[in-house]
Amino acid sequence: MRMPTSVLAASLLTTSVSLTMIISAAPAEAAVIEFPQVPSFYHDAMLCGGNLRSWAETDPRWPGRAILNVQALPVAGFDPGEYSFAPMCETTATVAWRNMNTGVAGEYRVPVLAGFYGSEHYALFQDTGPGHIVVTVYTDMANIPSHSAFDVPA
């Protein structure tokens, strides 16, 4: 027995609408928001520079909170000594943030030690509150700051 065309079309439409409703009703997902890199000089070497990578992680399981992350990419420079072209350099990275919905502001400041292979990954929860968060990332040495934004779920 064959199914009439109109019944087949109706069943496909019903299935499609049901799937759309289920997908659109799904809870918010975790998000990773990468900020533009910050080119910066570093200290503790005669000449040292590189880029800092930073990003935010949000998740509905952490309402009103975000994890701010900082990591140096491999640095290049010179320092007299046994390993002249592989210096260990340091800078202090700052991720300054402001919640545009509530006015709450804060910053995550961390000393970053970097070398030929970059640095370890630095991360910390920040109580930003829910809303639209704008960030500025910069260092304590000559740098080109980056600006970005992300949303924190309630």
PAKE-602274 format. One record per residue (C-alpha): residue in one letter; x, y, z. Coordinates in steps of 0.05 Angstrom, whole numbers, plus 5000, padded with zeros to 4 digits. Layout:
N
<mardren><code>A</code><c1>X</c1><c2>Y</c2><c3>Z</c3></mardren>
...
This chain:
154
<mardren><code>M</code><c1>5000</c1><c2>5000</c2><c3>5000</c3></mardren>
<mardren><code>R</code><c1>5027</c1><c2>5068</c2><c3>4980</c3></mardren>
<mardren><code>M</code><c1>5022</c1><c2>5130</c2><c3>5024</c3></mardren>
<mardren><code>P</code><c1>4987</c1><c2>5189</c2><c3>4989</c3></mardren>
<mardren><code>T</code><c1>5033</c1><c2>5246</c2><c3>4971</c3></mardren>
<mardren><code>S</code><c1>4997</c1><c2>5296</c2><c3>5015</c3></mardren>
<mardren><code>V</code><c1>5004</c1><c2>5250</c2><c3>5076</c3></mardren>
<mardren><code>L</code><c1>5079</c1><c2>5240</c2><c3>5061</c3></mardren>
<mardren><code>A</code><c1>5089</c1><c2>5315</c2><c3>5055</c3></mardren>
<mardren><code>A</code><c1>5051</c1><c2>5328</c2><c3>5119</c3></mardren>
<mardren><code>S</code><c1>5092</c1><c2>5277</c2><c3>5158</c3></mardren>
<mardren><code>L</code><c1>5158</c1><c2>5306</c2><c3>5132</c3></mardren>
<mardren><code>L</code><c1>5135</c1><c2>5376</c2><c3>5149</c3></mardren>
<mardren><code>T</code><c1>5114</c1><c2>5355</c2><c3>5219</c3></mardren>
<mardren><code>T</code><c1>5181</c1><c2>5320</c2><c3>5231</c3></mardren>
<mardren><code>S</code><c1>5219</c1><c2>5381</c2><c3>5205</c3></mardren>
<mardren><code>V</code><c1>5180</c1><c2>5430</c2><c3>5249</c3></mardren>
<mardren><code>S</code><c1>5189</c1><c2>5384</c2><c3>5310</c3></mardren>
<mardren><code>L</code><c1>5264</c1><c2>5380</c2><c3>5299</c3></mardren>
<mardren><code>T</code><c1>5269</c1><c2>5456</c2><c3>5291</c3></mardren>
<mardren><code>M</code><c1>5232</c1><c2>5466</c2><c3>5356</c3></mardren>
<mardren><code>I</code><c1>5276</c1><c2>5416</c2><c3>5393</c3></mardren>
<mardren><code>I</code><c1>5340</c1><c2>5447</c2><c3>5366</c3></mardren>
<mardren><code>S</code><c1>5319</c1><c2>5519</c2><c3>5379</c3></mardren>
<mardren><code>A</code><c1>5297</c1><c2>5500</c2><c3>5450</c3></mardren>
<mardren><code>A</code><c1>5365</c1><c2>5469</c2><c3>5465</c3></mardren>
<mardren><code>P</code><c1>5402</c1><c2>5502</c2><c3>5523</c3></mardren>
<mardren><code>A</code><c1>5457</c1><c2>5552</c2><c3>5509</c3></mardren>
<mardren><code>E</code><c1>5525</c1><c2>5522</c2><c3>5494</c3></mardren>
<mardren><code>A</code><c1>5593</c1><c2>5536</c2><c3>5522</c3></mardren>
<mardren><code>A</code><c1>5632</c1><c2>5588</c2><c3>5482</c3></mardren>
<mardren><code>V</code><c1>5705</c1><c2>5604</c2><c3>5471</c3></mardren>
<mardren><code>I</code><c1>5719</c1><c2>5675</c2><c3>5447</c3></mardren>
<mardren><code>E</code><c1>5789</c1><c2>5688</c2><c3>5421</c3></mardren>
<mardren><code>F</code><c1>5813</c1><c2>5760</c2><c3>5427</c3></mardren>
<mardren><code>P</code><c1>5861</c1><c2>5793</c2><c3>5377</c3></mardren>
<mardren><code>Q</code><c1>5934</c1><c2>5780</c2><c3>5394</c3></mardren>
<mardren><code>V</code><c1>5976</c1><c2>5833</c2><c3>5429</c3></mardren>
<mardren><code>P</code><c1>6045</c1><c2>5845</c2><c3>5400</c3></mardren>
<mardren><code>S</code><c1>6091</c1><c2>5866</c2><c3>5457</c3></mardren>
<mardren><code>F</code><c1>6162</c1><c2>5876</c2><c3>5478</c3></mardren>
<mardren><code>Y</code><c1>6185</c1><c2>5837</c2><c3>5540</c3></mardren>
<mardren><code>H</code><c1>6238</c1><c2>5852</c2><c3>5593</c3></mardren>
<mardren><code>D</code><c1>6293</c1><c2>5810</c2><c3>5626</c3></mardren>
<mardren><code>A</code><c1>6332</c1><c2>5805</c2><c3>5561</c3></mardren>
<mardren><code>M</code><c1>6371</c1><c2>5855</c2><c3>5519</c3></mardren>
<mardren><code>L</code><c1>6318</c1><c2>5852</c2><c3>5465</c3></mardren>
<mardren><code>C</code><c1>6256</c1><c2>5808</c2><c3>5466</c3></mardren>
<mardren><code>G</code><c1>6187</c1><c2>5810</c2><c3>5435</c3></mardren>
<mardren><code>G</code><c1>6128</c1><c2>5767</c2><c3>5415</c3></mardren>
<mardren><code>N</code><c1>6053</c1><c2>5760</c2><c3>5414</c3></mardren>
<mardren><code>L</code><c1>6005</c1><c2>5746</c2><c3>5472</c3></mardren>
<mardren><code>R</code><c1>5944</c1><c2>5704</c2><c3>5459</c3></mardren>
<mardren><code>S</code><c1>5882</c1><c2>5714</c2><c3>5503</c3></mardren>
<mardren><code>W</code><c1>5811</c1><c2>5688</c2><c3>5503</c3></mardren>
<mardren><code>A</code><c1>5749</c1><c2>5680</c2><c3>5546</c3></mardren>
<mardren><code>E</code><c1>5708</c1><c2>5617</c2><c3>5560</c3></mardren>
<mardren><code>T</code><c1>5635</c1><c2>5620</c2><c3>5581</c3></mardren>
<mardren><code>D</code><c1>5586</c1><c2>5566</c2><c3>5598</c3></mardren>
<mardren><code>P</code><c1>5514</c1><c2>5565</c2><c3>5625</c3></mardren>
<mardren><code>R</code><c1>5539</c1><c2>5520</c2><c3>5681</c3></mardren>
<mardren><code>W</code><c1>5578</c1><c2>5581</c2><c3>5708</c3></mardren>
<mardren><code>P</code><c1>5525</c1><c2>5635</c2><c3>5707</c3></mardren>
<mardren><code>G</code><c1>5554</c1><c2>5705</c2><c3>5713</c3></mardren>
<mardren><code>R</code><c1>5626</c1><c2>5680</c2><c3>5708</c3></mardren>
<mardren><code>A</code><c1>5678</c1><c2>5674</c2><c3>5654</c3></mardren>
<mardren><code>I</code><c1>5747</c1><c2>5643</c2><c3>5651</c3></mardren>
<mardren><code>L</code><c1>5799</c1><c2>5692</c2><c3>5624</c3></mardren>
<mardren><code>N</code><c1>5860</c1><c2>5660</c2><c3>5592</c3></mardren>
<mardren><code>V</code><c1>5929</c1><c2>5687</c2><c3>5573</c3></mardren>
<mardren><code>Q</code><c1>5987</c1><c2>5652</c2><c3>5537</c3></mardren>
<mardren><code>A</code><c1>6050</c1><c2>5678</c2><c3>5504</c3></mardren>
<mardren><code>L</code><c1>6067</c1><c2>5652</c2><c3>5436</c3></mardren>
<mardren><code>P</code><c1>6142</c1><c2>5637</c2><c3>5422</c3></mardren>
<mardren><code>V</code><c1>6185</c1><c2>5699</c2><c3>5432</c3></mardren>
<mardren><code>A</code><c1>6244</c1><c2>5723</c2><c3>5391</c3></mardren>
<mardren><code>G</code><c1>6302</c1><c2>5763</c2><c3>5419</c3></mardren>
<mardren><code>F</code><c1>6374</c1><c2>5768</c2><c3>5439</c3></mardren>
<mardren><code>D</code><c1>6410</c1><c2>5766</c2><c3>5505</c3></mardren>
<mardren><code>P</code><c1>6485</c1><c2>5758</c2><c3>5515</c3></mardren>
<mardren><code>G</code><c1>6502</c1><c2>5691</c2><c3>5544</c3></mardren>
<mardren><code>E</code><c1>6504</c1><c2>5617</c2><c3>5530</c3></mardren>
<mardren><code>Y</code><c1>6436</c1><c2>5616</c2><c3>5494</c3></mardren>
<mardren><code>S</code><c1>6439</c1><c2>5685</c2><c3>5460</c3></mardren>
<mardren><code>F</code><c1>6381</c1><c2>5675</c2><c3>5412</c3></mardren>
<mardren><code>A</code><c1>6335</c1><c2>5637</c2><c3>5459</c3></mardren>
<mardren><code>P</code><c1>6324</c1><c2>5685</c2><c3>5516</c3></mardren>
<mardren><code>M</code><c1>6274</c1><c2>5677</c2><c3>5573</c3></mardren>
<mardren><code>C</code><c1>6233</c1><c2>5741</c2><c3>5576</c3></mardren>
<mardren><code>E</code><c1>6177</c1><c2>5767</c2><c3>5620</c3></mardren>
<mardren><code>T</code><c1>6120</c1><c2>5816</c2><c3>5617</c3></mardren>
<mardren><code>T</code><c1>6058</c1><c2>5828</c2><c3>5658</c3></mardren>
<mardren><code>A</code><c1>5994</c1><c2>5817</c2><c3>5618</c3></mardren>
<mardren><code>T</code><c1>5929</c1><c2>5851</c2><c3>5638</c3></mardren>
<mardren><code>V</code><c1>5859</c1><c2>5834</c2><c3>5615</c3></mardren>
<mardren><code>A</code><c1>5816</c1><c2>5893</c2><c3>5637</c3></mardren>
<mardren><code>W</code><c1>5741</c1><c2>5880</c2><c3>5631</c3></mardren>
<mardren><code>R</code><c1>5676</c1><c2>5918</c2><c3>5641</c3></mardren>
<mardren><code>N</code><c1>5604</c1><c2>5892</c2><c3>5643</c3></mardren>
<mardren><code>M</code><c1>5566</c1><c2>5941</c2><c3>5599</c3></mardren>
<mardren><code>N</code><c1>5499</c1><c2>5920</c2><c3>5629</c3></mardren>
<mardren><code>T</code><c1>5517</c1><c2>5930</c2><c3>5703</c3></mardren>
<mardren><code>G</code><c1>5579</c1><c2>5974</c2><c3>5701</c3></mardren>
<mardren><code>V</code><c1>5619</c1><c2>5924</c2><c3>5742</c3></mardren>
<mardren><code>A</code><c1>5693</c1><c2>5924</c2><c3>5723</c3></mardren>
<mardren><code>G</code><c1>5755</c1><c2>5885</c2><c3>5740</c3></mardren>
<mardren><code>E</code><c1>5820</c1><c2>5860</c2><c3>5713</c3></mardren>
<mardren><code>Y</code><c1>5861</c1><c2>5797</c2><c3>5710</c3></mardren>
<mardren><code>R</code><c1>5935</c1><c2>5814</c2><c3>5716</c3></mardren>
<mardren><code>V</code><c1>5988</c1><c2>5759</c2><c3>5710</c3></mardren>
<mardren><code>P</code><c1>6064</c1><c2>5757</c2><c3>5700</c3></mardren>
<mardren><code>V</code><c1>6079</c1><c2>5717</c2><c3>5637</c3></mardren>
<mardren><code>L</code><c1>6147</c1><c2>5683</c2><c3>5631</c3></mardren>
<mardren><code>A</code><c1>6160</c1><c2>5664</c2><c3>5558</c3></mardren>
<mardren><code>G</code><c1>6216</c1><c2>5634</c2><c3>5518</c3></mardren>
<mardren><code>F</code><c1>6232</c1><c2>5598</c2><c3>5454</c3></mardren>
<mardren><code>Y</code><c1>6169</c1><c2>5555</c2><c3>5460</c3></mardren>
<mardren><code>G</code><c1>6122</c1><c2>5608</c2><c3>5487</c3></mardren>
<mardren><code>S</code><c1>6093</c1><c2>5604</c2><c3>5557</c3></mardren>
<mardren><code>E</code><c1>6047</c1><c2>5561</c2><c3>5599</c3></mardren>
<mardren><code>H</code><c1>5973</c1><c2>5574</c2><c3>5598</c3></mardren>
<mardren><code>Y</code><c1>5948</c1><c2>5623</c2><c3>5652</c3></mardren>
<mardren><code>A</code><c1>5874</c1><c2>5623</c2><c3>5669</c3></mardren>
<mardren><code>L</code><c1>5828</c1><c2>5649</c2><c3>5723</c3></mardren>
<mardren><code>F</code><c1>5752</c1><c2>5653</c2><c3>5736</c3></mardren>
<mardren><code>Q</code><c1>5726</c1><c2>5724</c2><c3>5738</c3></mardren>
<mardren><code>D</code><c1>5659</c1><c2>5743</c2><c3>5769</c3></mardren>
<mardren><code>T</code><c1>5636</c1><c2>5789</c2><c3>5713</c3></mardren>
<mardren><code>G</code><c1>5562</c1><c2>5781</c2><c3>5724</c3></mardren>
<mardren><code>P</code><c1>5516</c1><c2>5764</c2><c3>5666</c3></mardren>
<mardren><code>G</code><c1>5516</c1><c2>5811</c2><c3>5606</c3></mardren>
<mardren><code>H</code><c1>5558</c1><c2>5841</c2><c3>5551</c3></mardren>
<mardren><code>I</code><c1>5632</c1><c2>5845</c2><c3>5572</c3></mardren>
<mardren><code>V</code><c1>5683</c1><c2>5889</c2><c3>5536</c3></mardren>
<mardren><code>V</code><c1>5757</c1><c2>5875</c2><c3>5546</c3></mardren>
<mardren><code>T</code><c1>5823</c1><c2>5909</c2><c3>5534</c3></mardren>
<mardren><code>V</code><c1>5886</c1><c2>5866</c2><c3>5535</c3></mardren>
<mardren><code>Y</code><c1>5954</c1><c2>5900</c2><c3>5544</c3></mardren>
<mardren><code>T</code><c1>6023</c1><c2>5890</c2><c3>5577</c3></mardren>
<mardren><code>D</code><c1>6070</c1><c2>5930</c2><c3>5621</c3></mardren>
<mardren><code>M</code><c1>6119</c1><c2>5940</c2><c3>5562</c3></mardren>
<mardren><code>A</code><c1>6110</c1><c2>5975</c2><c3>5495</c3></mardren>
<mardren><code>N</code><c1>6052</c1><c2>5939</c2><c3>5461</c3></mardren>
<mardren><code>I</code><c1>5992</c1><c2>5946</c2><c3>5415</c3></mardren>
<mardren><code>P</code><c1>5931</c1><c2>5933</c2><c3>5460</c3></mardren>
<mardren><code>S</code><c1>5873</c1><c2>5892</c2><c3>5434</c3></mardren>
<mardren><code>H</code><c1>5799</c1><c2>5906</c2><c3>5445</c3></mardren>
<mardren><code>S</code><c1>5743</c1><c2>5855</c2><c3>5442</c3></mardren>
<mardren><code>A</code><c1>5677</c1><c2>5835</c2><c3>5473</c3></mardren>
<mardren><code>F</code><c1>5637</c1><c2>5773</c2><c3>5493</c3></mardren>
<mardren><code>D</code><c1>5572</c1><c2>5755</c2><c3>5528</c3></mardren>
<mardren><code>V</code><c1>5565</c1><c2>5719</c2><c3>5595</c3></mardren>
<mardren><code>P</code><c1>5501</c1><c2>5679</c2><c3>5605</c3></mardren>
<mardren><code>A</code><c1>5457</c1><c2>5690</c2><c3>5666</c3></mardren>
